[in-house]
Amino acid sequence: MVMADLPEVASPASLAARRRQKRWERRRQRLQRFWRFVGVTAIAAGLVWVLARPLWIIQDPRRIQIQGQQTLNRDRLLATLNLQMPLNLLQLQPQRLEQQLLKAAPLQAVQIQRRLLPASLIITVQEITATAQASRVVVEPNQPPQERWGILDRQGVWHPLSAYERLGATLPTTTLKVRGYREPYQRLWPGLYSLLRTSPVGIQGLDWRDPANIILETELGPVYCGPTIPSYSQQIAMLDRLRQLPDKTSRSAIAYIDLRQPSTPRVQMKPSAPPRSLQTNPR
């Protein structure tokens, strides 16, 4: 006959040891929770203390430096950021402030740096390089279209004159005027401006109001160039060959010069004289 194994009966001593072990485990867990709470509280208090220290705080607006501005008024430029004193450097968002300045002012680049010892803010700006005064048609709700003037930079970005007036800036001086500028022309402007700037014939203006026929205002007279096609270099080269035209024809008698076909230039005389074809000496 097989006898079933009986469960082992724990002795009173082993039961007491187990109870002591469990009490110790509970005590250890309570101590861990306590010190964890103390640690988190200390870290939070330390952060509050650090944030409140003058080391990170700008009390004096003179601690905010603006570098690189030439025509823009410092105080008005700073006012566009709407910074309030005291100013906590750790709460600033430099990238957001940089974008805010680029939208509000005629600037090409902005960099904002936070510095300590002493707490200061360094704002470095690069003003645009003006290439021309340009007008564009602006349409506002319940208003007829209006022609408004601004400044074109080298990248073809149009900056309204109101931005300069708002910032108390001196308007940049340019000899070139553009009428009828539109946003799609921005990609064309850098290359076109390079051609206009290096033209051997003086060019004072560009009329872009009719995209099918761009008109250059030159020292020889108005020049019809046709649509926005990649033949500007040929037309500028032909202008160079026409520099002696005033020696043959009075400037006041010329209505316009037609270079829509650069290889066959034509001069349209005013009503007193018929149109003429020009023979140019090949080089």
C-alpha atoms as a printed R data frame, in Angstrom:
    type eleno elety resid chain resno       x       y       z
1   ATOM     1    CA   MET     A     1   0.000   0.000   0.000
2   ATOM     2    CA   VAL     A     2   1.433   3.364  -1.135
3   ATOM     3    CA   MET     A     3   1.150   6.285   1.258
4   ATOM     4    CA   ALA     A     4   0.488   9.817  -0.245
5   ATOM     5    CA   ASP     A     5   3.119  12.458   0.533
6   ATOM     6    CA   LEU     A     6   1.917  14.791   3.244
7   ATOM     7    CA   PRO     A     7   2.584  18.561   2.860
8   ATOM     8    CA   GLU     A     8   5.491  19.756   4.894
9   ATOM     9    CA   VAL     A     9   4.408  21.711   7.921
10  ATOM    10    CA   ALA     A    10   6.414  24.928   8.410
11  ATOM    11    CA   SER     A    11   7.914  25.400  11.785
12  ATOM    12    CA   PRO     A    12   7.029  28.466  13.903
13  ATOM    13    CA   ALA     A    13  10.553  29.788  13.412
14  ATOM    14    CA   SER     A    14  10.338  29.731   9.602
15  ATOM    15    CA   LEU     A    15   6.923  31.425   9.663
16  ATOM    16    CA   ALA     A    16   8.313  34.220  11.834
17  ATOM    17    CA   ALA     A    17  11.241  34.670   9.467
18  ATOM    18    CA   ARG     A    18   8.896  34.988   6.500
19  ATOM    19    CA   ARG     A    19   6.789  37.587   8.293
20  ATOM    20    CA   ARG     A    20   9.918  39.611   9.077
21  ATOM    21    CA   GLN     A    21  11.022  39.378   5.452
22  ATOM    22    CA   LYS     A    22   7.670  40.664   4.179
23  ATOM    23    CA   ARG     A    23   7.692  43.552   6.670
24  ATOM    24    CA   TRP     A    24  11.157  44.503   5.484
25  ATOM    25    CA   GLU     A    25  10.097  44.396   1.843
26  ATOM    26    CA   ARG     A    26   7.125  46.691   2.561
27  ATOM    27    CA   ARG     A    27   9.335  49.072   4.509
28  ATOM    28    CA   ARG     A    28  11.875  49.127   1.698
29  ATOM    29    CA   GLN     A    29   9.183  49.884  -0.889
30  ATOM    30    CA   ARG     A    30   7.815  52.719   1.248
31  ATOM    31    CA   LEU     A    31  11.318  54.166   1.553
32  ATOM    32    CA   GLN     A    32  11.826  53.921  -2.213
33  ATOM    33    CA   ARG     A    33   8.565  55.754  -2.897
34  ATOM    34    CA   PHE     A    34   9.470  58.404  -0.335
35  ATOM    35    CA   TRP     A    35  12.901  59.100  -1.801
36  ATOM    36    CA   ARG     A    36  11.498  59.039  -5.322
37  ATOM    37    CA   PHE     A    37   9.000  61.700  -4.283
38  ATOM    38    CA   VAL     A    38  11.753  63.719  -2.608
39  ATOM    39    CA   GLY     A    39  13.924  63.479  -5.738
40  ATOM    40    CA   VAL     A    40  11.162  64.585  -8.131
41  ATOM    41    CA   THR     A    41  10.216  67.453  -5.820
42  ATOM    42    CA   ALA     A    42  13.839  68.569  -5.565
43  ATOM    43    CA   ILE     A    43  14.288  68.524  -9.340
44  ATOM    44    CA   ALA     A    44  11.096  70.524  -9.878
45  ATOM    45    CA   ALA     A    45  12.096  73.030  -7.203
46  ATOM    46    CA   GLY     A    46  15.550  73.298  -8.740
47  ATOM    47    CA   LEU     A    47  14.105  74.038 -12.180
48  ATOM    48    CA   VAL     A    48  11.843  76.730 -10.741
49  ATOM    49    CA   TRP     A    49  14.835  78.221  -8.910
50  ATOM    50    CA   VAL     A    50  16.990  78.186 -12.048
51  ATOM    51    CA   LEU     A    51  14.264  79.739 -14.191
52  ATOM    52    CA   ALA     A    52  13.739  82.493 -11.661
53  ATOM    53    CA   ARG     A    53  17.426  83.365 -11.323
54  ATOM    54    CA   PRO     A    54  18.600  86.693 -12.825
55  ATOM    55    CA   LEU     A    55  21.233  84.716 -14.733
56  ATOM    56    CA   TRP     A    56  18.590  83.931 -17.374
57  ATOM    57    CA   ILE     A    57  16.608  87.163 -17.124
58  ATOM    58    CA   ILE     A    58  17.093  90.386 -19.094
59  ATOM    59    CA   GLN     A    59  15.870  93.373 -17.110
60  ATOM    60    CA   ASP     A    60  17.390  96.149 -19.222
61  ATOM    61    CA   PRO     A    61  16.405  96.558 -22.912
62  ATOM    62    CA   ARG     A    62  19.939  97.766 -23.587
63  ATOM    63    CA   ARG     A    63  20.998  94.133 -23.156
64  ATOM    64    CA   ILE     A    64  19.314  93.439 -26.483
65  ATOM    65    CA   GLN     A    65  21.779  94.224 -29.260
66  ATOM    66    CA   ILE     A    66  20.946  94.592 -32.939
67  ATOM    67    CA   GLN     A    67  23.867  94.269 -35.320
68  ATOM    68    CA   GLY     A    68  24.110  94.785 -39.060
69  ATOM    69    CA   GLN     A    69  21.318  97.304 -39.624
70  ATOM    70    CA   GLN     A    70  22.232 100.258 -41.808
71  ATOM    71    CA   THR     A    71  19.041 102.054 -42.821
72  ATOM    72    CA   LEU     A    72  16.535 100.494 -40.407
73  ATOM    73    CA   ASN     A    73  15.736 102.158 -37.084
74  ATOM    74    CA   ARG     A    74  16.883  99.988 -34.155
75  ATOM    75    CA   ASP     A    75  14.021 100.790 -31.791
76  ATOM    76    CA   ARG     A    76  11.318 100.284 -34.417
77  ATOM    77    CA   LEU     A    77  12.940  97.072 -35.583
78  ATOM    78    CA   LEU     A    78  12.971  95.815 -32.002
79  ATOM    79    CA   ALA     A    79   9.344  96.869 -31.507
80  ATOM    80    CA   THR     A    80   8.231  94.439 -34.232
81  ATOM    81    CA   LEU     A    81   9.234  91.557 -31.917
82  ATOM    82    CA   ASN     A    82   6.952  92.786 -29.098
83  ATOM    83    CA   LEU     A    83   9.350  91.613 -26.375
84  ATOM    84    CA   GLN     A    84   8.286  92.306 -22.777
85  ATOM    85    CA   MET     A    85  10.614  93.039 -19.861
86  ATOM    86    CA   PRO     A    86  11.735  91.202 -17.793
87  ATOM    87    CA   LEU     A    87  12.674  88.806 -20.573
88  ATOM    88    CA   ASN     A    88  13.331  85.146 -19.794
89  ATOM    89    CA   LEU     A    89  15.900  83.841 -22.269
90  ATOM    90    CA   LEU     A    90  14.945  80.205 -21.704
91  ATOM    91    CA   GLN     A    91  11.387  80.869 -22.819
92  ATOM    92    CA   LEU     A    92  12.386  82.567 -26.081
93  ATOM    93    CA   GLN     A    93  11.909  80.814 -29.411
94  ATOM    94    CA   PRO     A    94  14.696  82.224 -31.634
95  ATOM    95    CA   GLN     A    95  13.477  80.620 -34.864
96  ATOM    96    CA   ARG     A    96   9.974  82.015 -34.451
97  ATOM    97    CA   LEU     A    97  11.373  85.495 -33.776
98  ATOM    98    CA   GLU     A    98  13.634  85.252 -36.824
99  ATOM    99    CA   GLN     A    99  10.679  84.445 -39.082
100 ATOM   100    CA   GLN     A   100   8.701  87.258 -37.484
101 ATOM   101    CA   LEU     A   101  11.432  89.769 -38.334
102 ATOM   102    CA   LEU     A   102  11.818  88.504 -41.898
103 ATOM   103    CA   LYS     A   103   8.104  89.046 -42.517
104 ATOM   104    CA   ALA     A   104   7.971  92.493 -40.931
105 ATOM   105    CA   ALA     A   105  11.136  94.090 -42.318
106 ATOM   106    CA   PRO     A   106  13.069  94.216 -45.615
107 ATOM   107    CA   LEU     A   107  15.739  91.805 -44.447
108 ATOM   108    CA   GLN     A   108  17.602  89.080 -46.286
109 ATOM   109    CA   ALA     A   109  18.761  87.145 -43.224
110 ATOM   110    CA   VAL     A   110  18.273  87.178 -39.427
111 ATOM   111    CA   GLN     A   111  20.102  85.295 -36.678
112 ATOM   112    CA   ILE     A   112  19.153  85.486 -32.983
113 ATOM   113    CA   GLN     A   113  21.540  84.246 -30.283
114 ATOM   114    CA   ARG     A   114  21.034  83.988 -26.506
115 ATOM   115    CA   ARG     A   115  24.041  84.606 -24.279
116 ATOM   116    CA   LEU     A   116  24.768  84.415 -20.551
117 ATOM   117    CA   LEU     A   117  27.160  86.203 -18.210
118 ATOM   118    CA   PRO     A   118  25.678  88.705 -18.544
119 ATOM   119    CA   ALA     A   119  22.286  87.744 -19.916
120 ATOM   120    CA   SER     A   120  21.911  89.289 -23.371
121 ATOM   121    CA   LEU     A   121  20.233  88.799 -26.712
122 ATOM   122    CA   ILE     A   122  22.180  89.317 -29.947
123 ATOM   123    CA   ILE     A   123  20.122  89.962 -33.087
124 ATOM   124    CA   THR     A   124  22.181  89.996 -36.293
125 ATOM   125    CA   VAL     A   125  20.397  91.201 -39.415
126 ATOM   126    CA   GLN     A   126  21.367  91.536 -43.051
127 ATOM   127    CA   GLU     A   127  19.422  94.120 -44.981
128 ATOM   128    CA   ILE     A   128  18.380  93.397 -48.550
129 ATOM   129    CA   THR     A   129  20.355  94.659 -51.523
130 ATOM   130    CA   ALA     A   130  17.974  96.867 -53.482
131 ATOM   131    CA   THR     A   131  18.070  96.347 -57.251
132 ATOM   132    CA   ALA     A   132  15.072  98.371 -58.421
133 ATOM   133    CA   GLN     A   133  11.977 100.262 -57.435
134 ATOM   134    CA   ALA     A   134   9.046  98.172 -58.617
135 ATOM   135    CA   SER     A   135   5.298  98.558 -58.758
136 ATOM   136    CA   ARG     A   136   2.735  95.815 -58.583
137 ATOM   137    CA   VAL     A   137  -1.041  95.765 -58.746
138 ATOM   138    CA   VAL     A   138  -2.673  95.060 -55.384
139 ATOM   139    CA   VAL     A   139  -6.321  94.029 -55.158
140 ATOM   140    CA   GLU     A   140  -8.072  94.416 -51.815
141 ATOM   141    CA   PRO     A   141 -11.671  93.481 -50.918
142 ATOM   142    CA   ASN     A   142 -14.224  96.057 -52.094
143 ATOM   143    CA   GLN     A   143 -11.444  98.205 -53.559
144 ATOM   144    CA   PRO     A   144 -10.400  98.832 -57.168
145 ATOM   145    CA   PRO     A   145  -6.962  97.523 -58.200
146 ATOM   146    CA   GLN     A   146  -4.174  99.839 -57.058
147 ATOM   147    CA   GLU     A   147  -0.587 100.204 -58.204
148 ATOM   148    CA   ARG     A   148   1.761 100.153 -55.220
149 ATOM   149    CA   TRP     A   149   5.493 100.688 -55.183
150 ATOM   150    CA   GLY     A   150   8.157  98.726 -53.398
151 ATOM   151    CA   ILE     A   151  11.757  97.559 -53.593
152 ATOM   152    CA   LEU     A   152  13.039  94.482 -55.425
153 ATOM   153    CA   ASP     A   153  15.975  92.639 -53.903
154 ATOM   154    CA   ARG     A   154  18.468  90.466 -55.755
155 ATOM   155    CA   GLN     A   155  16.295  87.357 -55.333
156 ATOM   156    CA   GLY     A   156  13.290  89.108 -56.880
157 ATOM   157    CA   VAL     A   157  11.390  89.463 -53.595
158 ATOM   158    CA   TRP     A   158   9.166  92.552 -53.548
159 ATOM   159    CA   HIS     A   159   9.219  94.629 -50.333
160 ATOM   160    CA   PRO     A   160   6.531  97.347 -49.988
161 ATOM   161    CA   LEU     A   161   7.629 100.916 -49.333
162 ATOM   162    CA   SER     A   162   5.295 100.905 -46.325
163 ATOM   163    CA   ALA     A   163   7.723  98.516 -44.578
164 ATOM   164    CA   TYR     A   164  10.470 101.136 -44.807
165 ATOM   165    CA   GLU     A   165   8.146 103.913 -43.658
166 ATOM   166    CA   ARG     A   166   6.908 101.846 -40.719
167 ATOM   167    CA   LEU     A   167  10.479 101.194 -39.586
168 ATOM   168    CA   GLY     A   168  11.652 104.769 -40.085
169 ATOM   169    CA   ALA     A   169  14.177 103.692 -42.697
170 ATOM   170    CA   THR     A   170  15.762 105.671 -45.493
171 ATOM   171    CA   LEU     A   171  14.599 104.386 -48.854
172 ATOM   172    CA   PRO     A   172  17.429 102.801 -50.832
173 ATOM   173    CA   THR     A   173  18.444 104.643 -53.976
174 ATOM   174    CA   THR     A   174  18.166 102.749 -57.258
175 ATOM   175    CA   THR     A   175  18.332 103.965 -60.836
176 ATOM   176    CA   LEU     A   176  16.131 101.210 -62.242
177 ATOM   177    CA   LYS     A   177  12.317 101.244 -62.146
178 ATOM   178    CA   VAL     A   178  10.060  98.296 -62.925
179 ATOM   179    CA   ARG     A   179   6.310  98.534 -63.544
180 ATOM   180    CA   GLY     A   180   3.841  95.660 -63.518
181 ATOM   181    CA   TYR     A   181   5.892  93.256 -61.402
182 ATOM   182    CA   ARG     A   182   4.215  89.982 -60.497
183 ATOM   183    CA   GLU     A   183   5.164  87.180 -58.146
184 ATOM   184    CA   PRO     A   184   5.724  84.613 -60.969
185 ATOM   185    CA   TYR     A   185   8.496  86.863 -62.290
186 ATOM   186    CA   GLN     A   186  10.573  86.271 -59.168
187 ATOM   187    CA   ARG     A   187  12.400  83.282 -60.627
188 ATOM   188    CA   LEU     A   188  13.291  85.310 -63.748
189 ATOM   189    CA   TRP     A   189  14.538  88.415 -61.976
190 ATOM   190    CA   PRO     A   190  18.061  87.357 -60.820
191 ATOM   191    CA   GLY     A   191  19.154  86.422 -64.339
192 ATOM   192    CA   LEU     A   192  17.375  89.341 -65.995
193 ATOM   193    CA   TYR     A   193  18.794  91.862 -63.542
194 ATOM   194    CA   SER     A   194  22.303  90.567 -64.189
195 ATOM   195    CA   LEU     A   195  21.817  91.250 -67.912
196 ATOM   196    CA   LEU     A   196  20.344  94.704 -67.339
197 ATOM   197    CA   ARG     A   197  23.118  95.679 -64.927
198 ATOM   198    CA   THR     A   198  25.861  94.733 -67.385
199 ATOM   199    CA   SER     A   199  24.205  96.239 -70.455
200 ATOM   200    CA   PRO     A   200  26.524  98.597 -72.377
201 ATOM   201    CA   VAL     A   201  23.480 100.769 -73.114
202 ATOM   202    CA   GLY     A   202  21.978 102.591 -70.148
203 ATOM   203    CA   ILE     A   203  18.665 101.069 -69.048
204 ATOM   204    CA   GLN     A   204  16.513 103.144 -66.717
205 ATOM   205    CA   GLY     A   205  13.298 101.147 -66.595
206 ATOM   206    CA   LEU     A   206  11.405  98.002 -67.464
207 ATOM   207    CA   ASP     A   207   7.665  97.900 -68.204
208 ATOM   208    CA   TRP     A   208   6.312  94.415 -67.412
209 ATOM   209    CA   ARG     A   209   2.620  95.313 -67.425
210 ATOM   210    CA   ASP     A   210   2.078  93.461 -70.703
211 ATOM   211    CA   PRO     A   211   3.663  89.993 -70.378
212 ATOM   212    CA   ALA     A   212   3.474  89.605 -74.161
213 ATOM   213    CA   ASN     A   213   5.734  92.595 -74.732
214 ATOM   214    CA   ILE     A   214   8.284  93.709 -72.176
215 ATOM   215    CA   ILE     A   215   9.465  97.267 -72.807
216 ATOM   216    CA   LEU     A   216  12.878  98.551 -71.782
217 ATOM   217    CA   GLU     A   217  13.366 102.270 -71.183
218 ATOM   218    CA   THR     A   218  16.864 102.945 -72.480
219 ATOM   219    CA   GLU     A   219  19.024 105.891 -73.420
220 ATOM   220    CA   LEU     A   220  18.227 105.044 -77.060
221 ATOM   221    CA   GLY     A   221  14.479 105.105 -76.412
222 ATOM   222    CA   PRO     A   222  11.802 102.513 -75.608
223 ATOM   223    CA   VAL     A   223  12.781  98.997 -76.703
224 ATOM   224    CA   TYR     A   224  10.147  96.332 -77.369
225 ATOM   225    CA   CYS     A   225  11.460  92.928 -76.315
226 ATOM   226    CA   GLY     A   226   8.444  90.677 -76.700
227 ATOM   227    CA   PRO     A   227   7.354  88.044 -74.159
228 ATOM   228    CA   THR     A   228   9.357  86.495 -71.335
229 ATOM   229    CA   ILE     A   229  11.445  84.156 -73.452
230 ATOM   230    CA   PRO     A   230  15.148  83.278 -73.055
231 ATOM   231    CA   SER     A   231  16.334  85.751 -75.743
232 ATOM   232    CA   TYR     A   232  17.204  88.660 -73.473
233 ATOM   233    CA   SER     A   233  20.929  88.122 -73.953
234 ATOM   234    CA   GLN     A   234  20.485  88.421 -77.756
235 ATOM   235    CA   GLN     A   235  18.471  91.605 -77.371
236 ATOM   236    CA   ILE     A   236  21.009  93.151 -74.985
237 ATOM   237    CA   ALA     A   237  23.768  92.246 -77.439
238 ATOM   238    CA   MET     A   238  21.816  93.936 -80.239
239 ATOM   239    CA   LEU     A   239  21.421  97.069 -78.117
240 ATOM   240    CA   ASP     A   240  25.196  97.201 -77.876
241 ATOM   241    CA   ARG     A   241  25.384  97.227 -81.667
242 ATOM   242    CA   LEU     A   242  22.803 100.032 -81.821
243 ATOM   243    CA   ARG     A   243  24.710 102.433 -79.589
244 ATOM   244    CA   GLN     A   244  25.604 104.615 -82.588
245 ATOM   245    CA   LEU     A   245  21.949 105.075 -83.499
246 ATOM   246    CA   PRO     A   246  21.690 108.640 -82.029
247 ATOM   247    CA   ASP     A   247  24.449 109.710 -84.436
248 ATOM   248    CA   LYS     A   248  22.220 108.745 -87.370
249 ATOM   249    CA   THR     A   249  18.739 109.516 -86.040
250 ATOM   250    CA   SER     A   250  17.487 112.096 -83.582
251 ATOM   251    CA   ARG     A   251  16.492 110.510 -80.274
252 ATOM   252    CA   SER     A   252  13.359 112.648 -80.129
253 ATOM   253    CA   ALA     A   253  12.213 111.267 -83.486
254 ATOM   254    CA   ILE     A   254  12.257 107.620 -82.334
255 ATOM   255    CA   ALA     A   255   8.949 106.193 -81.096
256 ATOM   256    CA   TYR     A   256  10.467 102.818 -80.153
257 ATOM   257    CA   ILE     A   257  12.982 100.208 -81.180
258 ATOM   258    CA   ASP     A   258  11.548  96.793 -81.991
259 ATOM   259    CA   LEU     A   259  13.792  93.904 -80.913
260 ATOM   260    CA   ARG     A   260  11.138  91.236 -80.749
261 ATOM   261    CA   GLN     A   261  13.138  89.623 -83.534
262 ATOM   262    CA   PRO     A   262  16.701  90.389 -82.404
263 ATOM   263    CA   SER     A   263  18.226  89.406 -85.737
264 ATOM   264    CA   THR     A   264  16.087  91.972 -87.624
265 ATOM   265    CA   PRO     A   265  15.783  95.084 -85.470
266 ATOM   266    CA   ARG     A   266  13.437  97.872 -86.518
267 ATOM   267    CA   VAL     A   267  13.056 101.467 -85.488
268 ATOM   268    CA   GLN     A   268   9.560 102.921 -85.369
269 ATOM   269    CA   MET     A   269   9.767 106.619 -86.008
270 ATOM   270    CA   LYS     A   270   7.211 109.107 -84.765
271 ATOM   271    CA   PRO     A   271   4.400 110.027 -87.208
272 ATOM   272    CA   SER     A   272   6.567 112.501 -89.110
273 ATOM   273    CA   ALA     A   273   8.825 109.715 -90.387
274 ATOM   274    CA   PRO     A   274   8.172 106.165 -91.728
275 ATOM   275    CA   PRO     A   275   9.521 103.053 -89.940
276 ATOM   276    CA   ARG     A   276  13.021 101.973 -90.944
277 ATOM   277    CA   SER     A   277  14.894  98.703 -90.987
278 ATOM   278    CA   LEU     A   278  18.351  98.841 -89.463
279 ATOM   279    CA   GLN     A   279  21.441  97.342 -91.007
280 ATOM   280    CA   THR     A   280  23.976  96.516 -88.342
281 ATOM   281    CA   ASN     A   281  27.589  95.765 -89.021
282 ATOM   282    CA   PRO     A   282  28.405  92.214 -87.976
283 ATOM   283    CA   ARG     A   283  31.317  91.772 -85.638
